[in-house]
């Protein structure tokens, strides 16, 4: 059986590893929150002429 200091150090290290997110979690969270920031590329309209020329099919697209 390990002594109390070793066991406490092991528990602290285990807790630190569990609480710190890995690189995949940081990437996913940063990508998902960047879509909600003002001025982010995900919120800007597409300035290409093709994007402006394409209209949805159906009654909503035919009337405009």
HELIX and SHEET records of a PDB file:
HELIX    1   1 UNK A    4  UNK A   19  1                                  16    
HELIX    2   2 UNK A   23  UNK A   34  1                                  12    
HELIX    3   3 UNK A   49  UNK A   53  1                                   5    
HELIX    4   4 UNK A   59  UNK A   62  1                                   4    
END                                                                             
